[in-house]
Amino acid sequence: MNPMVISWIVFGCVFGAAMLGMVLRSVVPEHHLSADSKDVVKLGMGLIATMSALVLALLIASAKGSHDTQNGEVIQMSADFIQLDRVLAHYGPETREARAMLRDVIARGFGVETGSNNYRPESLDTAAVKAGANNFYEKIQQLTPVNETQRALHSQAMELGAELGRTRALLLEQTGGSIPMPFLIVMIFWFTMIFLTFGLFAPSNTTVVSVLLVCSLSVAGAIFLILELDRPFEGLIQISEAPMRDALSRLQQQAP
């Protein structure tokens, strides 16, 4: 589901709970709102608030870690592409076709060709990209080194190709997100209960309602940021495609 939709649902649950609490305040028997009752409720809500803060921090750390990991993998792939092209260039003119195939794989797989805006990991798994990658790898395998220098370069090219294949597989496996939905649901329930008690013991005036509104928006905003970080190839907080564009630009400049 879209993070924006989920965030508005969270806002509705949290702010709606606060307003419900204000309504219940007028119907709950007065002795249920005594000082002793308030103290017990505050202790309970303090416990839930502490757990909510811990889970929220855990979700933020998980989403940020996943985002940074995939960003690092994209940067690493960019560097490996540049290094692989340089190795092939030093190998000799017989790698000209393989280098052209490499540029085509980057442009197709990462959607960084001019005017394209389909920078998605799913693009790495299309039939055209897989066929191009297989053809490129076979082209490298078919090279026949004639001296020690070419044998070393050929071995290095094979290692870089294998490393790129592993990184590609990692990117494809990480598209599902890292935020467990049960964590999110439980945390939303806790926040809903907290705001319900806020409304239950708060006076009904414009200032209090405004504060509760801002707090509800803040909770929804935190959930939105977590979900946005958890899908680094979509939404507002996307992984930059600059490294891949830079890699393709460098390869085109070094093309024979």
C-alpha positions as CSV (number, residue, x, y, z in Angstrom):
1,M,0.0,0.0,0.0
2,N,1.1,3.5,-0.7
3,P,3.0,5.1,2.3
4,M,0.9,8.3,2.0
5,V,-2.4,6.3,2.3
6,I,-1.0,4.4,5.3
7,S,0.1,7.7,6.9
8,W,-3.4,9.2,6.5
9,I,-4.9,6.0,8.0
10,V,-2.6,6.4,11.0
11,F,-3.5,10.0,11.3
12,G,-7.2,9.2,11.3
13,C,-6.8,6.4,13.9
14,V,-4.7,8.6,16.2
15,F,-6.5,11.8,16.0
16,G,-9.9,10.1,15.9
17,A,-8.9,8.3,19.1
18,A,-8.1,11.6,20.8
19,M,-11.5,13.0,19.7
20,L,-13.2,9.9,20.9
21,G,-11.5,10.3,24.3
22,M,-13.0,13.8,24.6
23,V,-16.4,12.4,23.8
24,L,-16.1,9.6,26.3
25,R,-15.0,12.1,29.0
26,S,-18.6,13.4,29.1
27,V,-20.2,10.0,29.6
28,V,-17.7,8.2,31.8
29,P,-18.7,8.2,35.5
30,E,-16.9,10.9,37.4
31,H,-15.3,8.5,39.9
32,H,-13.5,6.8,36.9
33,L,-11.8,10.1,36.3
34,S,-10.6,10.6,39.9
35,A,-7.0,11.5,40.7
36,D,-6.2,7.9,41.7
37,S,-7.6,6.6,38.4
38,K,-5.7,9.2,36.4
39,D,-2.4,8.1,38.1
40,V,-3.0,4.5,37.2
41,V,-3.9,5.3,33.6
42,K,-0.9,7.6,33.3
43,L,1.4,4.8,34.5
44,G,0.0,2.4,32.0
45,M,0.2,4.8,29.2
46,G,3.7,5.7,30.2
47,L,4.7,2.0,29.8
48,I,3.0,1.9,26.4
49,A,4.6,5.2,25.3
50,T,8.0,3.8,26.3
51,M,7.4,0.6,24.2
52,S,6.1,2.7,21.3
53,A,9.3,4.8,21.4
54,L,11.5,1.7,21.3
55,V,9.6,0.1,18.5
56,L,9.5,3.4,16.5
57,A,13.3,3.7,16.9
58,L,13.7,0.1,15.8
59,L,11.7,0.6,12.7
60,I,13.5,3.8,11.8
61,A,16.9,2.1,12.3
62,S,15.8,-0.9,10.2
63,A,14.4,1.3,7.4
64,K,17.5,3.6,7.4
65,G,19.8,0.6,7.4
66,S,18.1,-1.0,4.5
67,H,18.1,2.2,2.6
68,D,21.8,2.8,3.2
69,T,22.7,-0.8,2.3
70,Q,21.0,-0.7,-1.1
71,N,22.4,2.8,-1.8
72,G,25.9,1.4,-1.0
73,E,25.2,-1.6,-3.4
74,V,24.2,0.8,-6.2
75,I,27.4,2.8,-5.7
76,Q,29.5,-0.3,-5.5
77,M,28.0,-1.6,-8.8
78,S,28.7,1.8,-10.4
79,A,32.4,1.6,-9.4
80,D,32.6,-2.1,-10.5
81,F,31.2,-1.2,-13.9
82,I,33.8,1.5,-14.4
83,Q,36.6,-0.8,-13.2
84,L,35.4,-3.6,-15.4
85,D,35.4,-1.3,-18.5
86,R,38.9,-0.2,-17.7
87,V,40.1,-3.7,-17.4
88,L,38.6,-4.7,-20.7
89,A,40.1,-1.5,-22.3
90,H,43.5,-2.5,-21.1
91,Y,43.0,-6.0,-22.3
92,G,43.0,-5.0,-26.0
93,P,40.9,-3.9,-28.9
94,E,39.3,-7.4,-29.1
95,T,37.1,-6.4,-26.1
96,R,35.4,-3.6,-28.1
97,E,32.2,-5.5,-28.6
98,A,32.1,-6.7,-25.0
99,R,32.4,-3.1,-23.8
100,A,29.6,-2.0,-26.0
101,M,27.4,-4.8,-24.6
102,L,28.4,-3.6,-21.1
103,R,27.2,-0.1,-21.8
104,D,23.9,-1.4,-23.2
105,V,23.3,-3.6,-20.1
106,I,23.8,-0.6,-17.8
107,A,21.5,1.6,-19.8
108,R,18.8,-1.1,-20.0
109,G,19.1,-2.5,-16.5
110,F,19.2,0.8,-14.6
111,G,17.1,2.9,-16.9
112,V,19.7,5.6,-17.1
113,E,19.5,6.2,-20.8
114,T,18.8,9.7,-21.8
115,G,15.3,10.8,-20.9
116,S,14.4,7.6,-19.0
117,N,12.9,7.7,-15.6
118,N,12.4,3.9,-14.8
119,Y,15.2,3.5,-12.3
120,R,13.9,0.4,-10.6
121,P,15.6,-2.9,-9.5
122,E,12.9,-4.8,-11.4
123,S,14.5,-3.5,-14.5
124,L,17.5,-5.7,-13.7
125,D,15.4,-8.8,-14.1
126,T,13.8,-8.2,-17.5
127,A,14.4,-10.7,-20.3
128,A,16.4,-8.2,-22.4
129,V,18.7,-7.4,-19.5
130,K,19.3,-11.0,-18.5
131,A,20.0,-11.9,-22.1
132,G,22.4,-9.0,-22.6
133,A,24.2,-9.8,-19.3
134,N,24.6,-13.5,-20.3
135,N,25.9,-12.5,-23.7
136,F,28.3,-10.1,-22.2
137,Y,29.6,-12.8,-19.7
138,E,29.9,-15.3,-22.5
139,K,31.9,-12.8,-24.6
140,I,34.4,-12.4,-21.7
141,Q,34.7,-16.1,-21.3
142,Q,35.5,-16.5,-25.0
143,L,38.5,-14.3,-24.8
144,T,41.8,-16.1,-25.3
145,P,44.7,-14.4,-23.4
146,V,48.0,-14.7,-25.2
147,N,50.3,-13.4,-22.5
148,E,50.6,-13.0,-18.7
149,T,49.2,-9.5,-18.7
150,Q,46.0,-10.5,-20.6
151,R,45.6,-13.6,-18.4
152,A,45.6,-11.4,-15.3
153,L,43.2,-8.9,-16.8
154,H,40.9,-11.7,-18.0
155,S,40.8,-13.2,-14.5
156,Q,40.1,-9.8,-13.0
157,A,37.3,-9.2,-15.5
158,M,35.7,-12.6,-14.6
159,E,35.9,-11.8,-10.9
160,L,34.3,-8.3,-11.4
161,G,31.6,-9.9,-13.6
162,A,30.8,-12.4,-10.9
163,E,30.7,-9.7,-8.2
164,L,28.3,-7.6,-10.3
165,G,26.0,-10.7,-10.6
166,R,26.0,-11.2,-6.9
167,T,25.2,-7.5,-6.2
168,R,22.4,-7.6,-8.8
169,A,20.9,-10.6,-7.0
170,L,21.1,-8.8,-3.7
171,L,19.2,-5.8,-5.1
172,L,16.5,-8.0,-6.5
173,E,16.1,-9.9,-3.2
174,Q,15.8,-6.6,-1.2
175,T,12.8,-5.2,-3.1
176,G,10.3,-6.5,-0.6
177,G,11.1,-4.1,2.2
178,S,12.4,-4.6,5.7
179,I,9.6,-3.3,7.9
180,P,7.5,-6.2,9.4
181,M,3.9,-5.3,9.1
182,P,3.0,-6.8,12.6
183,F,5.4,-4.3,14.2
184,L,3.7,-1.4,12.3
185,I,0.2,-2.6,13.3
186,V,1.1,-3.0,16.9
187,M,2.8,0.4,17.1
188,I,-0.2,2.1,15.5
189,F,-2.5,0.4,18.1
190,W,-0.3,1.6,20.9
191,F,-0.3,5.2,19.6
192,T,-4.1,5.0,19.2
193,M,-4.5,4.0,22.9
194,I,-2.1,6.7,24.0
195,F,-4.1,9.4,22.2
196,L,-7.4,8.0,23.5
197,T,-6.2,8.7,27.0
198,F,-5.0,12.1,26.0
199,G,-8.5,13.0,24.9
200,L,-10.0,11.3,27.9
201,F,-8.2,13.5,30.4
202,A,-7.8,16.7,28.3
203,P,-10.2,19.7,28.5
204,S,-12.2,20.4,25.4
205,N,-10.9,23.6,24.0
206,T,-9.3,24.8,20.7
207,T,-5.8,24.9,22.1
208,V,-5.9,21.3,23.2
209,V,-7.5,20.1,20.0
210,S,-4.8,22.0,18.0
211,V,-2.0,20.4,20.0
212,L,-3.5,16.9,19.5
213,L,-3.9,17.6,15.8
214,V,-0.2,18.6,15.5
215,C,0.9,15.6,17.5
216,S,-1.2,13.2,15.3
217,L,0.3,14.7,12.2
218,S,3.7,14.2,13.7
219,V,3.1,10.5,14.4
220,A,1.7,10.0,10.9
221,G,4.7,11.9,9.4
222,A,7.1,9.5,11.3
223,I,5.3,6.5,9.9
224,F,5.4,8.1,6.4
225,L,9.2,8.6,6.6
226,I,9.8,5.0,7.8
227,L,7.8,3.6,4.9
228,E,9.5,5.9,2.4
229,L,12.9,4.9,3.6
230,D,11.9,1.3,3.3
231,R,11.3,1.6,-0.5
232,P,14.5,3.3,-1.7
233,F,13.7,3.0,-5.4
234,E,10.3,4.7,-5.2
235,G,8.6,7.7,-3.6
236,L,10.1,10.9,-2.3
237,I,13.3,9.5,-0.6
238,Q,14.8,7.6,-3.5
239,I,18.3,6.4,-4.0
240,S,20.1,8.7,-6.3
241,E,20.6,7.5,-9.8
242,A,23.6,9.8,-10.2
243,P,26.2,7.0,-9.6
244,M,24.8,4.9,-12.5
245,R,24.5,7.9,-14.8
246,D,28.0,8.9,-14.0
247,A,29.2,5.3,-14.7
248,L,27.5,5.2,-18.0
249,S,28.8,8.6,-18.9
250,R,32.4,7.6,-18.1
251,L,32.0,4.4,-20.2
252,Q,30.7,6.3,-23.1
253,Q,33.6,8.8,-22.9
254,Q,36.1,5.9,-22.8
255,A,34.4,4.1,-25.7
256,P,36.7,3.2,-28.5
